[in-house]
Amino acid sequence: MKKVVKIGSVGLGRLGYEHAKNIATSIPGAQLTAICDIDAQRVKDVAAEFDVAYTYTNFEEMCANPELDAIVIVSPSMFHADQIKIALDAGKHVFCDKPLDTTIAKCKVAEKAVEAHPDRVFMLGFMRRFDESYAEAKRRIAAGEIGKVVLVRSYTQDPRTTIEGTLKFAPHSGGQFLDMCVHDLDLIRWFTGSEVKKVWGLGGVFEFDLYRELNDADNAAATVQCDNGAMGFMFTNRTHGAGCNVETEIIGTKGTLRIANVGSRNLLQIIDGAGARSEYYPDFLSRWHQAYINEIAEFVACIRDGRKPEVTVYDGTAVSRAAYACKESFESGEMLSVSS
Ligand code: NAI
């Protein structure tokens, strides 16, 4: 019988709690054995909720626990590369949520750490690849059903209802292009099978002055071109009126695929005094609930089966590089080549 993978998870915030809950309740072959956060009360509360054996407020100490097989990193983005290195050096398998880190230099630190431990599983959390509809789109593209991919259009909009948490998170997010558009950039690379070559980032501050202080935009867009000539367009904001809206369109030479062009949470249509409507997913946690489970399940399956995940550390660097180029382009107003 295969060994149960004992996991220590760091970061118990918006997404960290979701991953901890999923590991404790929904991942076959995994156990939530330890948790870590600098907020001691949070650690205590989550440990009590899921009956977690070991609790920490210091990440190094958690990684030194010999009972743990793997570490799941859901701390703020600027800690990712350092924590990846600490965990791998301690002999653990590592899952890290996106982005890989907040600078390219730090992404390189993560690459080196992964290269130094080829026998360990490392996986980056691009969970959209594990959403049923996105995975089905990829299968159809790989089967040649829409011919050559010509254009990928992708929108990522958080709902206005979660803006308070978003504004708190903004200063350590790495900025809109790195925090939000990394998902769309990953999809563009994944669906076109090609690297992003040129970017033109656009955007503005339409509502929240905080973004001006951060030299960022509260509404941002980018047009990109890939090495193979395919095109991409992304748009992101945090104030969508009807819930979490993530929609993607893939136009090929022989057909088009659309994912969630109305982001309904189910097939229910509500007809009342306001007209006929569908309800959206209220937030990103509900939209990607199953994808978050699927990605950690894949990480655990890779450890148990002795295989490597499709998403690599190099995907993390390539996406961050493209995202930074978008930010630089937005700041300079110039279309830029993505440097390798
Ligand atoms: P958050 O700000 O809600 O939570 C961060 C947590 O980390 C807090 O509980 C904080 O006390 C803790 N923390 C801070 N410094 C720490 C340290 N040095 N060691 C241990 N714990 C520390 O952040 P959120 O939204 O949960 O994001 C966490 C990560 O997950 C980010 O990298 C973010 O980009 C990523 N994320 C990914 C999403 C996805 O869809 N894949 C969605 C949301 C976040």
Residues whose N, C-alpha, C, O or C-beta is under 5 A from the ligand:
A	BS01	NAI	V10 G11 L12 G13 R14 L15 G16 C36 D37 I38 D39 V74 S75 P76 S77 D97 K98 P99 G125
